[in-house]
């Protein structure tokens, strides 16, 4: 990023603007699971190519966020471990977030 500064007020304004933009990036952000677990990612770590295929194969009814949250963590982790290259869901999501 480059910009030309002509005076102290302009510098102050630019710094304030950069600070406000940094605040927007701070904290937690939600990303839809379908954007995180892309077809490329899934096909590289499992036999699935879509999140829908993954969910359908799990045997759990997953039609909403609430449905997903209701799945016992140990059962979901066991499904992920036996159907992907990951030991559990947290490992899988952490790796997906890197890509």
C-alpha distances in whole Angstrom, upper triangle without the diagonal:
4,7,11,13,17,18,19,19,16,15,17,16,12,13,16,14,11,15,16,14,14,18,18,17,20,23,25,24,27,26,29,31,31,28,28,31,30,33,31,31,35,36,35,36,39,42,40,37,37,37,40,42,41,42,45,46,46,49,48,47,44,43,41,39,42,44,41,41,45,45,47,44,46,47,44,43,46,45,42,43,46,44,40,39,38,40,40,37,35,34,34,31,29,29,28,25,24,24
4,7,10,13,16,17,17,14,13,16,15,11,13,16,14,13,16,18,16,17,20,21,20,23,26,28,28,30,30,33,35,35,31,32,35,34,36,35,35,38,40,39,40,43,45,44,41,41,40,43,45,45,46,49,50,50,53,51,51,47,47,44,42,45,47,45,45,49,49,50,47,50,51,48,47,50,49,45,47,50,47,44,43,42,44,43,41,39,38,38,35,33,33,32,29,28,28
4,7,10,12,14,14,11,10,13,12,9,12,14,13,12,16,17,16,17,21,21,21,24,27,30,29,32,32,35,37,37,33,34,37,36,39,38,38,41,43,42,43,46,48,46,44,43,43,46,48,47,48,51,52,52,55,53,53,49,48,46,44,47,49,47,47,50,51,52,50,52,53,50,49,52,51,48,50,52,50,47,46,45,47,46,44,41,41,40,38,36,36,35,32,30,30
4,7,10,12,13,9,9,13,12,10,13,16,15,15,18,19,19,20,23,24,24,27,30,33,32,35,35,38,41,41,37,38,41,40,43,42,41,45,47,45,47,50,52,50,47,47,46,49,51,51,52,55,56,56,59,57,56,53,52,49,47,50,52,50,50,54,54,56,53,56,57,53,53,56,55,52,53,56,54,51,50,49,51,49,47,45,44,44,41,39,39,38,35,34,34
4,6,8,9,6,6,10,10,9,11,14,14,14,17,18,19,20,23,24,24,26,30,33,33,36,36,39,42,42,39,39,43,42,45,44,43,47,49,48,49,52,54,52,50,49,48,51,53,52,53,56,58,57,60,58,57,54,53,50,48,51,53,51,50,54,55,56,54,56,58,54,54,57,56,53,55,58,56,52,51,50,52,51,48,45,45,45,42,40,41,40,37,36,36
4,7,9,7,8,11,11,11,14,16,16,17,19,21,22,23,26,27,28,30,33,36,36,39,40,43,45,46,42,43,46,46,49,47,47,50,52,51,53,55,58,56,53,52,52,54,57,56,57,60,61,61,63,61,61,57,56,53,51,54,56,54,54,57,58,60,57,60,61,58,57,61,60,57,58,61,59,56,55,54,56,54,52,49,49,49,46,44,45,44,40,39,40
4,6,5,6,9,10,11,12,14,15,17,18,20,21,23,25,26,28,29,33,36,36,39,40,43,46,47,43,43,47,47,50,49,48,52,54,53,54,56,59,57,54,53,52,55,58,57,57,60,62,61,64,62,61,57,56,53,51,54,56,54,53,57,58,59,57,60,61,58,57,61,60,57,59,62,60,57,56,54,56,54,52,49,49,49,46,44,45,44,41,40,41
4,5,5,6,9,10,10,12,14,15,16,18,20,21,23,25,26,27,30,34,34,38,39,42,45,46,43,43,46,46,50,49,48,51,53,52,53,56,58,56,54,53,52,55,57,56,56,60,61,60,63,60,60,56,55,52,50,52,55,53,52,55,57,58,55,58,60,56,56,59,59,56,57,61,59,56,55,53,54,53,51,48,48,48,45,43,44,43,40,39,40
4,5,5,6,9,10,10,12,14,15,17,18,20,21,23,25,26,29,32,33,36,37,41,43,44,41,42,45,45,49,48,47,50,53,52,52,55,58,55,53,51,50,53,56,55,55,58,60,59,61,59,58,54,53,50,48,50,53,51,50,54,55,56,54,57,59,55,55,59,58,55,57,60,58,55,55,53,54,52,50,47,47,48,44,43,44,43,39,39,40
4,5,5,6,9,10,10,12,14,15,17,18,20,21,23,25,28,31,31,34,35,38,41,42,39,39,43,43,46,45,44,48,50,49,50,53,55,53,50,49,48,51,53,52,52,56,57,57,59,57,56,52,51,48,46,49,51,49,49,52,54,55,52,55,57,54,53,57,56,53,55,58,56,53,52,50,52,50,48,45,46,45,42,41,41,40,37,37,37
4,5,5,6,9,10,11,12,14,15,16,18,20,21,23,26,29,30,33,34,37,40,41,38,38,41,41,45,44,43,46,48,47,48,51,54,51,49,48,47,50,52,51,51,55,56,55,58,56,55,51,50,48,45,48,50,48,47,51,52,53,51,53,55,52,51,55,54,51,53,56,54,51,50,48,50,48,46,43,43,43,40,38,39,39,35,34,35
4,5,5,6,9,10,11,12,14,15,17,19,20,21,25,28,28,32,33,37,39,41,37,37,41,41,45,44,43,46,49,48,48,51,54,51,49,48,46,49,52,51,51,54,56,54,57,55,54,50,49,46,44,46,49,47,46,49,51,52,49,52,54,51,50,54,54,51,52,55,54,51,50,48,49,48,45,42,43,43,40,38,39,39,35,35,36
4,5,5,6,9,10,11,12,14,15,17,19,20,24,27,27,30,31,34,37,38,35,36,39,39,43,42,42,44,47,46,47,49,52,49,47,45,44,47,50,49,49,52,54,53,55,53,52,48,47,44,42,44,47,45,44,48,49,50,48,51,53,50,49,53,52,49,51,54,52,50,49,47,49,47,44,41,42,42,39,37,38,37,34,34,34
4,5,5,6,9,10,11,12,14,16,17,19,22,25,25,28,29,33,35,36,33,33,37,37,40,39,39,42,44,43,44,47,49,47,45,43,42,45,47,46,47,50,51,51,53,51,50,46,45,43,40,43,46,44,43,47,48,49,46,49,51,48,47,51,50,47,49,52,50,47,46,44,46,44,42,39,39,39,36,34,35,34,31,31,31
4,5,5,6,9,10,10,12,14,16,17,20,23,24,27,29,32,35,36,33,33,36,37,40,39,38,41,44,43,43,46,49,46,44,43,42,45,47,46,46,49,51,50,52,50,49,46,45,42,39,42,45,42,41,45,46,47,45,47,49,46,45,49,49,46,47,50,49,46,45,43,44,43,40,37,38,38,35,33,34,33,30,29,31
4,5,5,6,9,10,11,13,15,16,19,22,23,26,28,31,34,35,32,32,36,36,40,40,38,41,44,43,43,46,49,46,44,42,41,44,46,45,45,48,50,49,51,49,48,44,43,40,38,40,43,41,40,43,45,46,44,47,48,45,45,48,48,45,47,50,49,46,45,43,44,42,40,37,38,38,34,33,34,34,30,30,31
4,5,5,6,9,10,11,13,15,18,21,21,24,25,28,31,32,29,30,33,34,37,37,36,39,41,41,41,44,46,44,41,40,38,41,44,43,43,46,48,47,49,47,46,42,41,38,36,38,41,39,38,42,43,44,42,45,47,43,43,47,46,43,45,48,46,44,43,41,43,41,38,35,36,36,33,31,33,31,28,28,29
4,5,5,6,9,10,11,13,16,19,19,22,24,27,30,31,28,28,31,32,35,34,33,36,39,38,38,41,44,41,39,38,37,39,42,41,41,44,46,45,47,45,45,41,40,37,35,37,40,38,37,41,42,43,40,43,45,41,41,44,44,41,43,46,44,41,40,39,40,38,36,33,33,33,30,28,30,29,25,25,26
4,5,5,6,9,10,11,14,17,18,22,23,27,30,31,28,28,32,32,36,35,34,37,40,39,39,41,44,42,40,38,37,40,42,41,41,44,46,44,47,44,44,40,40,36,34,36,39,37,35,39,40,41,39,42,43,40,40,44,43,40,42,45,44,41,40,38,39,37,35,32,33,33,30,28,30,29,25,25,27
4,5,5,7,9,10,13,16,16,20,22,25,28,29,26,27,30,31,35,35,33,36,39,38,38,41,43,41,39,37,35,38,40,39,39,42,44,43,45,43,42,38,37,34,31,34,37,35,34,37,39,40,38,41,42,39,39,43,42,39,42,45,43,40,40,38,39,37,34,31,32,32,29,28,29,28,25,25,27
4,5,5,7,9,12,15,15,18,19,22,25,26,23,23,27,28,31,31,30,33,35,35,35,37,40,38,35,34,32,35,38,36,36,40,41,40,43,40,40,36,35,32,30,32,35,33,32,36,37,38,36,39,40,37,37,41,40,37,39,42,40,38,37,35,37,35,32,29,30,30,26,25,27,25,22,22,23
4,5,5,6,10,13,14,17,19,22,25,26,23,23,27,27,31,31,29,32,35,34,34,36,39,37,35,33,32,35,37,36,36,39,41,39,42,40,39,36,35,32,29,32,34,32,31,35,36,37,34,37,39,36,35,39,38,35,37,40,39,36,35,33,34,32,30,27,28,28,25,23,25,24,20,20,22
4,5,5,8,11,12,16,18,22,24,26,23,23,27,28,32,32,30,32,35,35,35,37,40,37,36,34,32,34,37,35,35,39,40,39,41,38,38,34,34,30,28,30,33,31,29,33,34,35,33,36,38,35,34,38,38,35,37,40,39,36,36,33,34,32,29,27,28,28,25,23,25,24,21,22,23
4,6,8,10,10,13,15,18,21,23,20,20,24,25,29,29,28,30,33,33,32,35,37,34,33,31,29,31,34,33,32,36,37,36,39,36,35,31,31,28,25,27,30,28,27,31,32,34,31,35,36,33,33,36,36,33,35,38,37,34,34,32,33,31,28,25,27,26,23,22,24,22,19,20,22
4,7,9,8,12,13,17,19,21,18,18,22,23,27,26,25,27,30,29,29,32,34,32,30,28,27,30,32,31,31,34,35,34,37,34,34,30,30,27,24,27,29,27,26,30,31,32,29,32,34,31,30,34,33,30,33,36,34,31,31,29,30,28,25,22,24,23,20,19,20,19,16,17,18
4,7,9,12,15,18,20,23,20,19,23,24,28,28,26,28,31,31,30,32,35,33,32,30,28,31,33,31,31,35,36,34,37,34,34,30,30,27,24,26,29,27,25,29,30,31,28,31,33,30,29,33,33,30,32,35,34,31,31,28,29,27,24,21,23,23,20,18,21,20,16,17,20
4,7,10,13,17,18,21,19,18,21,23,27,27,25,27,30,30,29,31,34,31,30,28,26,29,31,29,28,32,33,31,34,31,31,28,28,24,21,23,26,23,22,25,26,27,25,28,30,27,26,30,30,28,30,33,32,29,29,27,27,25,22,19,21,21,18,17,19,19,15,17,19
4,7,10,13,15,18,16,15,18,20,24,25,22,24,27,27,26,28,30,28,27,25,22,25,28,25,25,28,30,28,30,27,27,24,24,21,17,20,22,20,18,22,23,24,22,25,26,23,23,27,27,24,26,30,29,26,27,24,24,22,19,16,18,18,15,14,17,16,13,15,18
4,7,10,12,15,13,12,16,18,22,22,20,22,25,25,24,26,29,26,25,22,20,22,25,23,23,26,28,26,29,26,26,22,22,19,16,18,21,19,18,22,23,24,22,25,26,23,23,27,26,24,26,29,27,25,26,23,25,22,18,16,18,18,14,14,17,15,12,14,16
4,7,9,12,10,10,13,16,19,20,19,19,23,23,23,24,26,23,22,19,17,19,22,20,19,23,25,23,25,23,22,18,18,15,12,15,18,15,15,19,20,22,20,23,24,21,21,25,24,21,24,27,25,23,24,22,23,20,17,15,17,16,13,14,16,14,11,15,16
4,6,8,7,7,10,12,16,17,15,16,20,20,20,21,23,20,19,16,14,16,19,18,17,21,23,22,24,22,21,17,17,15,13,16,18,15,16,19,20,22,20,23,23,20,20,24,22,20,23,25,23,21,22,20,22,19,16,15,16,15,11,13,14,11,9,13,13
4,5,5,7,9,11,14,16,15,15,18,19,19,19,21,18,16,13,11,13,16,15,14,18,20,19,21,19,18,14,14,12,10,14,15,13,14,18,18,21,19,22,22,18,20,23,21,18,22,24,21,20,22,20,22,19,15,15,17,15,12,14,15,12,11,15,14
4,5,5,6,9,11,14,12,12,15,16,16,16,17,14,13,10,8,10,13,12,11,15,16,16,18,16,16,12,13,12,10,14,14,11,13,16,16,18,17,19,19,15,16,19,17,15,18,20,17,16,18,17,19,16,12,13,14,12,9,12,13,10,10,14,13
4,5,5,6,9,11,11,10,13,15,15,15,16,13,11,8,6,9,11,11,11,14,16,16,19,17,17,13,13,13,12,16,16,13,16,19,18,21,20,22,21,17,18,21,18,16,19,21,18,16,19,18,20,18,15,16,17,13,11,14,14,11,12,15,13
4,6,6,9,11,10,11,14,15,16,17,18,15,13,10,9,12,15,14,15,18,19,19,22,21,20,17,17,16,15,19,19,16,18,22,21,23,22,24,24,20,20,23,21,18,21,23,20,18,19,19,21,19,16,16,17,14,11,14,13,10,10,12,11
4,6,9,10,8,10,13,14,13,15,17,14,13,11,10,13,15,13,14,18,19,18,21,20,20,17,17,16,15,18,19,16,17,20,20,21,19,22,21,18,18,20,18,16,18,20,18,15,16,15,18,16,13,13,13,10,8,10,10,6,6,9,8
4,7,8,6,6,10,11,10,11,13,10,9,8,7,10,11,10,12,15,15,15,19,18,19,15,16,16,15,19,18,15,17,20,19,20,18,20,20,16,16,18,16,13,16,17,14,12,14,13,16,14,12,13,13,9,8,11,10,6,9,11,10
4,5,5,6,8,10,11,12,13,10,8,7,8,11,12,12,14,16,17,18,21,20,21,18,18,19,18,22,21,18,21,23,22,24,22,24,23,19,19,21,19,16,18,19,16,14,15,16,19,18,15,16,16,12,11,14,12,8,10,12,10
4,6,5,6,8,10,10,10,8,5,5,8,10,10,11,13,15,16,17,20,21,21,18,19,20,20,23,22,20,23,25,23,25,24,25,23,20,20,22,19,16,19,19,15,14,15,16,20,19,17,18,18,14,14,16,14,11,14,15,12
4,6,5,6,9,10,11,10,7,9,11,14,13,13,16,18,18,19,23,23,24,22,23,23,23,26,25,22,25,27,25,27,25,26,25,22,21,22,20,17,19,19,16,13,14,16,19,19,17,19,17,14,14,16,13,10,13,13,10
4,6,5,6,9,11,9,8,9,10,14,13,12,15,18,17,18,21,22,23,20,22,22,21,24,23,20,22,25,23,24,22,23,22,19,18,19,17,14,16,17,14,11,11,12,16,16,14,15,13,10,11,12,9,7,10,11,8
4,5,5,6,7,6,5,7,8,11,10,9,12,14,13,14,18,18,20,18,19,20,20,23,21,18,21,23,20,22,20,21,20,16,16,17,14,12,14,14,11,8,10,11,15,14,13,15,13,10,11,13,11,9,13,14,12
4,6,5,6,6,5,8,10,13,11,11,14,15,14,16,19,21,22,20,22,23,23,26,24,21,24,26,23,25,23,23,22,19,18,19,16,14,15,15,11,10,11,13,17,17,16,18,16,13,14,16,14,12,16,16,14
4,6,8,9,9,12,13,16,14,13,17,18,17,18,22,23,25,23,25,25,25,28,26,23,25,27,25,26,23,24,23,20,18,19,17,14,15,15,12,9,9,11,15,16,16,17,15,12,14,15,12,11,14,14,12
4,7,8,10,12,12,15,13,11,15,17,15,16,19,20,22,21,23,24,23,26,24,21,23,25,22,22,20,20,19,16,15,15,13,10,11,11,9,5,5,8,11,12,12,14,12,9,12,13,10,10,14,14,13
4,5,8,10,11,13,11,9,12,14,12,13,16,18,20,19,21,23,22,25,22,19,22,23,20,21,19,19,18,15,14,14,11,9,10,10,6,5,7,9,12,13,13,15,14,11,13,16,13,13,16,17,16
4,7,10,11,12,9,9,12,13,10,12,16,18,20,19,21,23,23,25,23,21,23,24,21,23,21,21,19,17,16,16,13,11,13,11,7,8,10,13,16,16,16,19,17,14,17,19,17,16,19,20,19
4,6,8,9,6,6,10,10,9,11,14,16,17,16,18,20,20,23,20,18,21,22,20,22,20,21,19,16,16,16,13,12,14,13,9,9,12,14,17,16,15,18,17,14,15,18,16,14,18,19,17
4,7,9,7,8,11,12,12,14,17,18,19,17,18,20,20,23,21,19,22,24,22,24,23,23,21,18,19,19,16,14,17,16,12,12,14,16,19,18,17,19,18,15,15,18,16,14,17,18,16
4,5,5,6,9,10,11,13,15,16,16,14,15,16,17,20,18,16,19,21,19,22,21,22,20,17,18,19,16,14,17,17,13,13,16,17,19,18,16,18,18,14,15,18,16,13,16,18,16
4,5,5,6,9,10,11,13,13,13,11,12,13,13,16,15,12,16,17,16,19,18,19,17,14,16,17,14,12,16,16,13,13,15,15,18,16,13,16,16,13,12,16,15,12,15,18,16
4,5,5,6,9,10,12,12,11,9,10,12,13,16,14,12,16,17,16,19,19,20,18,15,17,18,15,14,18,17,14,15,18,18,20,18,16,19,19,16,16,19,19,16,19,21,20
4,5,5,6,9,11,12,12,11,13,15,16,19,16,14,18,19,17,19,19,20,17,15,17,17,13,13,16,15,12,13,16,17,19,18,16,19,19,16,17,20,19,17,20,22,20
4,6,5,6,9,10,12,10,13,14,15,17,14,12,16,17,14,16,16,17,14,11,13,13,10,9,12,12,9,10,13,14,16,14,12,15,16,13,14,17,16,14,17,20,19
4,5,5,7,7,8,6,9,11,12,14,11,9,13,14,11,14,14,16,13,10,13,14,10,10,14,14,11,13,16,16,17,15,13,16,17,14,15,18,18,16,19,22,21
4,5,6,7,8,8,10,13,15,16,13,12,16,16,14,16,17,18,15,13,15,15,12,13,16,15,12,14,18,18,20,18,16,19,21,18,18,22,22,20,22,25,24
4,6,8,10,11,13,16,17,18,15,14,17,17,14,16,16,17,13,11,14,13,9,11,13,12,9,12,16,16,17,16,15,19,19,17,18,21,21,19,22,25,24
4,5,8,9,12,15,15,16,13,11,14,14,10,12,13,13,10,8,11,10,7,9,12,10,9,12,15,15,16,14,13,16,17,15,16,20,20,19,22,24,24
4,7,9,12,15,16,16,12,12,15,13,11,13,14,14,11,10,13,12,9,12,15,13,12,15,19,19,19,17,16,19,21,19,20,23,24,22,25,28,27
4,6,9,11,13,12,8,8,11,10,7,10,12,13,10,9,13,13,10,13,16,15,14,17,20,19,19,16,15,18,20,18,19,22,23,22,24,27,27
4,6,9,11,10,7,8,11,10,9,12,14,16,13,12,16,16,14,16,19,18,17,19,23,22,22,19,17,20,22,20,20,24,25,23,25,28,28
4,6,8,8,5,6,9,9,9,13,14,16,14,12,15,16,14,15,18,19,17,18,22,20,21,18,15,18,20,18,17,21,22,20,21,25,25
4,7,8,6,8,11,11,12,16,17,20,17,15,19,20,17,18,22,22,20,21,25,23,24,21,18,20,23,20,19,23,24,21,23,26,26
4,5,5,6,9,10,12,15,16,19,18,15,19,21,19,19,22,23,22,22,25,24,24,21,18,19,22,20,18,21,23,21,21,25,25
4,5,5,6,9,10,14,14,18,17,14,17,20,18,18,21,23,21,21,24,22,22,19,15,16,20,18,16,19,21,19,19,23,23
4,5,5,6,9,12,13,17,16,14,17,20,18,19,22,24,23,23,26,24,24,20,17,18,21,20,18,21,24,22,22,26,26
4,6,5,7,11,12,15,14,12,16,17,16,17,20,21,20,21,24,22,22,19,16,18,21,19,18,21,23,22,22,26,26
4,5,6,9,10,13,12,9,12,15,13,14,17,18,17,18,21,19,19,15,12,14,17,16,14,18,20,18,19,22,23
4,6,8,9,12,12,10,13,15,15,15,18,20,19,20,22,20,19,15,12,14,17,16,15,18,20,19,19,23,24
4,6,9,12,11,10,13,15,15,16,19,20,20,21,24,21,20,17,14,16,20,19,18,21,23,22,23,26,27
4,6,9,7,7,10,12,11,13,15,16,16,18,20,18,17,14,12,14,17,17,16,19,21,21,22,25,26
4,6,5,6,9,10,11,13,14,16,17,18,20,18,16,13,12,14,17,17,17,19,22,21,23,26,27
4,5,5,6,9,10,10,12,14,15,16,18,15,13,9,9,10,13,14,14,16,18,19,20,22,24
4,6,5,6,9,10,10,12,14,15,17,14,11,9,10,12,14,14,16,17,19,20,22,24,25
4,5,5,6,9,10,11,12,14,16,14,12,10,10,13,15,15,16,19,20,20,22,25,26
4,5,5,6,9,10,11,12,14,12,11,8,7,10,12,12,13,16,17,17,19,21,22
4,5,5,6,9,10,10,12,9,7,5,5,8,10,10,12,14,15,16,18,20,21
4,5,5,6,9,10,12,10,8,7,9,12,13,12,15,17,18,18,21,23,24
4,5,5,6,8,11,10,10,8,9,13,13,12,14,17,17,17,20,22,22
4,6,5,6,8,7,7,6,6,10,10,8,11,13,13,14,16,18,19
4,6,6,7,5,5,5,8,11,10,9,13,14,14,15,18,19,20
4,6,8,8,8,9,11,14,13,12,16,18,17,18,21,22,22
4,7,8,10,10,11,14,13,11,14,17,16,16,19,20,20
4,5,8,9,10,12,11,8,12,14,12,12,16,17,17
4,7,9,11,12,10,8,12,13,11,12,16,16,16
4,6,7,9,6,6,10,10,9,11,14,14,15
4,7,8,7,8,11,12,12,14,16,17,18
4,6,6,6,9,10,11,13,15,16,18
4,5,5,6,8,10,10,12,14,16
4,5,5,6,9,10,10,13,15
4,6,5,6,9,10,11,13
4,5,5,6,9,10,11
4,5,5,6,9,10
4,6,5,7,9
4,5,5,7
4,5,5
4,6
4
